[in-house]
Amino acid sequence: MQLEGSFQVPPLLRLPPEDLDFVLAFVRASGSLKAMAAHFAQSYPTIRNRLDGIIARLEATGKDAEAQRHEILDAIAKGDMTADEGARRLREVIG
């Protein structure tokens, strides 16, 4: 079987493998940072900082796409980009 098309990759799956492994462990630990600290043999603040970094990267991914979308729409409105080109680029950004 073959599947073809244009698909959007969710922000979570855009994370590097080590961050995705961390998120999976976090879910398996029911969101317990204390359990995560024990699992990774690291301090609670280290685990908290790592989670905060992942959260920041996920938030930045969404903001980047939104900023790109606005830039494209502004370019169309100003006449700097055709509607067809804008639609194509929006599909790339949105997925």
Backbone torsions as a table, in degrees:
resi	resn	phi	psi	omega
1	MET	NA	144.0	179.8
2	GLN	-130.1	139.9	179.4
3	LEU	-121.4	123.0	-179.4
4	GLU	-122.3	150.5	177.4
5	GLY	150.6	-177.7	178.2
6	SER	-108.1	119.5	-175.2
7	PHE	-125.6	143.4	177.3
8	GLN	-87.5	130.0	176.6
9	VAL	-87.1	124.0	179.8
10	PRO	-60.7	148.0	-178.8
11	PRO	-52.8	-36.5	-179.4
12	LEU	-60.4	-38.5	-179.0
13	LEU	-80.0	-5.2	175.2
14	ARG	-87.0	-7.0	178.9
15	LEU	-67.8	151.3	173.9
16	PRO	-61.6	154.4	-176.7
17	PRO	-52.9	-39.5	-178.1
18	GLU	-67.7	-33.3	176.7
19	ASP	-72.8	-38.1	178.1
20	LEU	-65.2	-39.6	175.6
21	ASP	-60.8	-41.3	178.9
22	PHE	-62.1	-44.8	-179.7
23	VAL	-63.3	-42.3	178.6
24	LEU	-62.6	-41.8	177.1
25	ALA	-64.1	-38.0	178.6
26	PHE	-61.9	-43.6	178.5
27	VAL	-65.9	-44.2	179.3
28	ARG	-62.6	-28.4	178.7
29	ALA	-87.5	12.4	179.7
30	SER	56.6	31.4	177.6
31	GLY	77.1	14.0	-179.2
32	SER	-86.0	112.0	177.5
33	LEU	-68.1	-30.6	177.4
34	LYS	-63.6	-44.2	177.7
35	ALA	-65.9	-36.5	178.2
36	MET	-64.7	-41.3	178.8
37	ALA	-60.8	-42.1	178.4
38	ALA	-67.2	-43.1	-178.6
39	HIS	-61.1	-44.7	-177.3
40	PHE	-92.0	-1.1	-177.9
41	ALA	53.2	46.7	178.1
42	GLN	-129.9	164.3	-179.7
43	SER	-72.9	156.5	177.1
44	TYR	-55.7	-47.3	179.5
45	PRO	-60.7	-34.3	178.2
46	THR	-65.0	-44.5	178.7
47	ILE	-64.3	-43.7	179.3
48	ARG	-59.5	-43.9	179.0
49	ASN	-63.8	-40.3	178.8
50	ARG	-64.7	-43.5	177.9
51	LEU	-63.6	-42.2	178.0
52	ASP	-60.4	-38.1	177.8
53	GLY	-64.2	-41.8	178.6
54	ILE	-65.4	-43.2	178.0
55	ILE	-59.6	-43.9	179.9
56	ALA	-62.1	-41.2	178.9
57	ARG	-65.8	-39.4	178.0
58	LEU	-64.9	-41.5	178.7
59	GLU	-66.6	-39.1	-179.9
60	ALA	-65.5	-36.0	178.8
61	THR	-60.1	-45.8	179.0
62	GLY	-65.9	-39.1	-179.5
63	LYS	-69.2	-38.4	178.8
64	ASP	-60.9	-45.3	179.9
65	ALA	-64.1	-40.4	179.5
66	GLU	-65.9	-41.1	178.6
67	ALA	-64.4	-42.0	177.8
68	GLN	-63.0	-41.0	179.5
69	ARG	-60.8	-44.2	179.6
70	HIS	-64.8	-40.6	178.5
71	GLU	-61.1	-42.8	179.7
72	ILE	-64.4	-47.2	-179.5
73	LEU	-63.6	-38.2	176.9
74	ASP	-64.2	-41.8	179.8
75	ALA	-63.7	-38.6	177.2
76	ILE	-65.2	-45.4	-178.6
77	ALA	-61.8	-36.0	-179.3
78	LYS	-81.1	-10.6	-177.8
79	GLY	84.9	10.2	179.4
80	ASP	-81.1	-10.9	-178.2
81	MET	-145.4	141.0	178.0
82	THR	-73.4	159.7	178.7
83	ALA	-63.8	-38.2	179.4
84	ASP	-64.1	-45.1	178.4
85	GLU	-64.3	-41.4	178.0
86	GLY	-61.4	-42.9	179.5
87	ALA	-63.0	-41.4	179.1
88	ARG	-63.2	-44.9	-179.0
89	ARG	-68.7	-36.1	176.9
90	LEU	-63.4	-39.2	177.5
91	ARG	-62.0	-36.6	178.4
92	GLU	-66.4	-41.8	-178.0
93	VAL	-71.6	-46.0	-175.9
94	ILE	-79.0	-32.2	179.2
95	GLY	104.7	NA	NA
